[in-house]
Amino acid sequence: MKLFQQMLVAGASMSLIAPIAAQASNVVNLEEMSSYTRSSKKSTRINSNSFVNNVNEDIVNLEGTTDSLEGSQKQIEAGSFSDTTTLDTTVVFAATAIDAATKVNASATENAQTMYTYTMNLNTSFTGDDNLYVRLRTGNAKVTGGSFYEKTAFYHTDTYSGGLNTVAVDKMWYTTPLPIGDSENWSATVGAKIENYYMYAAPVSIYRPGFHKAFKLGSLSGAFGASTAQGVGIKYAGDNGFAASTNVVSKGADSSSGGFLTNQDEHKWDTMLAYTQDQYHVSLSLSQQHEDWSSFSYYATDAAAAVTEDANATAYAARAYWRPEESGTRMPEISVGWDIISFTGQAGNNAKEATSYFVGLGWQDVLNDSDYVGVGFGQPLKVTETANGAVADDDTLQPFLWELTYHYKLNDSITMIPTIFGGEDVQSATDQDLIGGAITTKFKF
């Protein structure tokens, strides 16, 4: 009962956020302030000479005030955003407790914990068709042994993996149309801080994770597991639903010892073909990974994620989704994903091949307008063949991850997301069965 007692306390604390925010707008009563100002003024006797002596002085003061205001306006305009720059901000509060967390990570805790992230998104257009994107971010989830930072078992979807409580540039890239045929269909992206999936041909999943980041994009598995680095990509999006993209992210591009796409460069090259209509989507992707790339550990057993130095990999991913014509029905949206990855340069018991799958079900507008009920589950990347033929993830190990989540919009700016999640044999042992609960609150403004 310890887990659920802790979650009740955490849930009660998080539920105070909305009432406090709602009451904030009522703290200052402008009418009362106005009345107070009027009543506190001293009474003054007025006669025929009251305004005569001060007319000229008042005019001079008025002209000086006008000049001062104009100067202040110019200073504000000089220091403000350009007309084509927009800023939106997201704040995330989360509380969680996980029963049996120590079975996955001995330094973890089963006690209730909290975390936050603060994100600022800046978008600027210079021609009306291009876009420069910069994301600033900070947070406190990256704590060793914490309840938000363990791949694959319990890595929160809003966890910030950068510096602890330090605001930094987290993402940065520039996208512009290409003068190829119909320029509205072709675009190129160059990024100083970017991940492959920001340059994909089309969205590949409509499932909304409540807790597990592993469930993004139909699972961040063999082909889609990404890491932030320097990148460049080209995308085609046709008017008929067909789309294609190819992009590469390189960790050695800013390194004197590596270099872009050299033999020493840790990089990932993804190519996607997709077809999307209003109700459904299908896509196939090829991912070529060089120099022990292992970011698919978001959704993988420890054995599958153990990549030796200088190892390369080739991964294939299939993604599809379907949704009913109308929301609010018993029929759910369905998102599915399947990955297979093959390695070269591995030795011993390290993986030669591994596979994974994911299924996400979602119901929109079921209990209230704009709400969402989601059920996600699947098998993290599991080794099916080792380099020396030995058994690593044998048949007795059946890794499984799941979550049940509900997204409730208090208003256009605040969403609360209670989630129950867990898994079995999640990373490396048959006794790694865990269950946890979380409440996430998102503020967007």
N, C-alpha and C positions, 0 to 999 in steps of 0.2 A: 504493500500500500504506500510505501515511501514515495515512489515515483509520482503517483496520482495526487498525493497530498501536496507535493512540491508544485505540481502543475496547477493545482487549484490556487495556490498562493500566487504563482507567477501570472496566471490568467486574471486574477482579481486585480493585480497591480497594473497589468497592461490595459485592462478595461477602464481604468481611470483616465486614460489619455483623452478619449473622445469628449467626456463631460468637461474636463478642464479646458480643452480647446474651445468648446462651445461657449463656456462661460466667459472666456477671455474677451469676447467682443462686447460684453455687457459691463465690464469693469468701469469704463469711463462713460459717464452720463453727460453728454454735451449740454443738454438743457440745464442741468443743475449747475454746471460750470458757468454757463452764461448768466444764470440768475445770481450766482454768487458774485460774479464780476460786477454786475449792475448794482447790487446792494452794497458793495464795498467801496464804491466811488464816493468821494466827498461832494457834497452839494455846493454849487457855485451860483452866485447871483449874476444875472445878465441884464445889462442896460444898453443904451444907444451907443456907448463908446467901446463896447466889449470887443468888437472885431476890427475897429478902425486902425488901431496902432499896429496890428499884427498881420495885416493883409500882405504887405510886401515881403515880410519875413517868411510867412507861410508859403508864398509862391516860390521863393528861393529854396526853401526846404523841400518842397515838392519836386522841383526840377532836380535837386541833388539826389533825392530818393530814386527818381526815375533813372538817372544816369547810373546809380549804384546797382539797381535791379538789372539794367541792360548788361552791365559788366559782369554781374554774377551769372546771368543766363549764358553769356559767352563762355565763361569758365566752366560751367556745368556741361555745355555742349561739347567743349573741347575734351573733357575727360570722360564722357559717356560712351556707350556702345554706338557703333554705326547703325544706320537705319536698317541694315540688312543682317544684323546680329540679334539672335534670340538666346535667351537663357531660361532653362527649366531645371528645377531642383527636386531631388527625391531624398527623403529621410526614412530610414528603416530602423525600427526597434524590434527586437526579437527576444523571446525567453524560451528556454527549453530545459528538459531534464530527460536523461536517457538511462533506462534500467539495463544493466549488464554492459555498459560502455567500456568498463575495464577489461572485458574479455577481448576486445578489439585492440585497445591501447591501454597498457598497464598504467600509464601516467594520466589517463583521463579521469573524469569524475562523474559520479551519478547524481551529484547535487544539482539543483536548479542554477542555471547561469543565464546571463543576459548579454546582448551585444547590440551594436549600432553600426550603420554605415550612413555616410553623408555624401551625396553625389551632385555635382553641378555639370550640366550639359550645355556647351556653347556651340551654336551653329551659325556660320557666316557664309553668305553668298556674295560673290563678286560680279557675276554676270547674270544672275537670275536662274541659271541652269546648273551651276556648280555648287559645291558645299565643302567648307572646311569645318571639321568636327574636332572639338577638344573636350575631354572629360577629366574633371578634377574630382579626386575622391579621397576619403579617409574612413577609418573604422577601427574597431578594436577586437575583431573576431579572430585575428591570427595570434592565438595564444596556444603555446605547446600544452597538449593535454586537455584543451578546451572541448566544448560540445558542438562547435561549429566548423571545425577545420580538419576533419579526418576523412581522407579519401579511402575507400568509397563509402564507408559505413554511415557517416553523418557529417556531410559537407553542405552547409546551408547555401541555398541558391543566391543569396545576397552577401555572402562572405567576401570581404575585401582582403586580398592576399598581399597587399603592399605593406608599407611601414605602419607600425602600430600608432594610432592617434596622430598621424602625420599627413597633412594635405599634400598631394602630389599629382602630377600629370599622369593619369592612368591610361588614357587612350588619346590618339591624335592621328587623323588622316584627312586626305583631300580627295574628293571625287568630282570628276568632270566628264561631260559627254565627249565621245570620240567622233571625228568627222568621217565616219564610215557609213555610206548609204544614208539611211534615216538615222540622224544623230540621236534621236530620242530613244533608240533601241540599244545603242552601244555606249558603254561608259568604262572609264578606267579609274582605279583607286591606287593611291600611293600613301603609305602610312609609316610614320616614325614609331608608333606604338599601336599595333593592330593584331587581331587574331584572324585566322583563315575564315571562320564562319561569318564574319562581317562582310565578306566579299563573295558569298555564295550566290548562285543564280536565283534562288527563290527560298522562301521559308519552307522548312521541311516537316514541321510539326505544329499542331495547334493545341497540344496539351500544355497546361499551365502548372508547373511544379509548385508545390506548397512549401516543401523543405529541401528535397534532394536536388542539388545542382546536376547530379548525374543524369537526371531525366530531361534536361534541356536538349532540344534538337533531336528528339527521339532517342536519346542517350548520347552522352559525350564519351563514346566508346572508341573502337579501333580506328575508325576513319575520322571522326569528328572531334576527338580530344585535342584541345588547342592550347597554345601558350602565346603570350604577348611578346612581339618582337617587331622588327622592321619587315614591311611587306609591300607587295605590289600585285595587282590583279586586273583582269579584264572580264566584263560581263556583257552578255547579250540577252535582252528580254523582249521577245517578240509579242506582237499584238494578238497572236493566235494562241497564246498560252505556253509556247515552247520557250525555253531559256537555257542558257549555257554559261559556264564560268570556268576560269582557270586562274589560280592565284598561288603565290608562294610566300611563306613567312620564314625569315632567316634570322637566327640568333647571332650569326657571325658577321652580319653586315656592318655592325659598328665595332667590330673587334679587330685589333691589329694582328692578332694571331690566327683569326679565322678567315674572314673575307666572305663575300657574297657567293654562295653556291660553290664553294671550294670543297675539297675532300674533307677538310677539317670543320666545315660549317654544319652546325645542327640546324636543319631546315625541314620544312614540310610543304609539299606541293600537292594541292587538291584540285581536281577537275570534276565538274558536275554537269549532268544533263538532266533537265527537269521539264515536266509538263504539268501545268496548274490550271484548274478551272474553279468556278465559285464554290463547288461542293467537294472537290477532291484534288489530290496532288499525288504524283509519283516521281521518284528521282533515283538515279544511280550515281554514285560518286567513287572516284579512284583517288587514293591518298598514298603518295610516295614519301616515305620518312627516312631521313638520313642522319647518321651519326648519333645513335642511341636516343632518338626522340621517344619520350614515354609519357606524354601528357594525357594519354587515354586512361591514366590511372584514376580519373574521376569515376570510372565505371569498369573496374577490373579487379580480379583477385590479385593478391600479392605476387603469386607466381607468374601471372600474365604480365604484370607491370615490371617484372625484374628483367630489364634490358641491359645487356653487357656493353662495355665500351666498344665503339666502332661498329656496332650492329646496325643494320638497315632493315626497313620493313615496307611491305606493300599491303594496303588495306582496301577493302571494298565495302561500301555501305549501300543498303537499300532502304528507302524511306517512303512512306505513304500515309495519307490521311483521308478521311471522308467525314462529312457532316450532313445532317438532315437539312431539308429546305427551311424548316421552321424550328426555332429554339423553344424551350419550355415543354418539350415532349418527353416521353419515356425513352425514346431512342437516343443513345449518346453519340457524341463525336468520337471518332476512333483514330488514334495515331499509332503507327507501328514502326519499328526499326529493327534492322538486322545487320550485324557487322561480322566480317571475318578478316583476320590479319595474319600474315605470314612473315617470318623473320629470316634473315640471313646473317651470318657472322656470330650466331649464338653458340654456346658450348654447354656441355654437361646437362643438367636438368632444366636449363632455361628453355623457354617456349620456342617452338618452331612454328606452331599454329595455335590460334585461339579464336573463339566465337562468342557472340553475345546476342541477346534479343531484348526488346522492350515493347510494352503495350500500355497505352494511355487512353483512358475513357473519360469523357467530360460531358457534363450536362449544364447548359446555360439557362438562366431565367427560370429555374425550377421552383425555388421557394419565394424568391423576390426578384424584381427587375434588376438586371445587371449582376446577379450573383452567379457563382460557378461552383459546381461539385466535381471533384476530380479523383480518379483512382488510377494510380500508376504502379506498375510492377514489371519485373523482368529478371533475367540472369546477367550479372556482370560478366565481363570478358573472362572466359574460362579456358585454360590450356587444354587442347585436345591432342597435341603431339609435341614431344620435347625434342631437343637437338640430338640427344643420345638414345632416344627411343624409350627412355624410362617414363614412369607415370608420375606426373606432378600433381595436377588437379584430377585425382582419380574419381571413379564413379561414386565413391562414398561422400565426396564433397559436392554438395549441390548449392552453390551460391545463389541467393535470392534476395531481392530488395523490393520494398513496397512502401506506399504511402496512401493515406486517405485525407483529402484536403477540402476545405470550403472557403471560398473567397466571397466576403460580404462587404459591399460598398456602403459605408456610412453616409457618404456624400460623394461629390465628384472628385474630391481631393484625398479622402481617407478610405483605405481598404484594410480590413482585418482578416487574417488568414490563420485560423486554427488548423493544425495538422497533427495526425497520428501517423507514425512511421516506424519502420523496423526492417528486420532482415534475418535470414538464416544462413549460417556458414558464410558470412558476408565477404571475408577476405582470405582467410588462410586455414581455418580449423572448423571441424564439425560442431564444436560447442559454441561458436560465435553467433548466438541467437540474441537479438536485442530488440527492445521496443522503447519508443520515446514519444514525447508529445511536445509541441511547440505552438506558440502564438506569435505571429508576425504582424506588425502594423506598419503600413506604408503611407507616407504623406507625400503628395505630389503638388508642387506649386511652381 
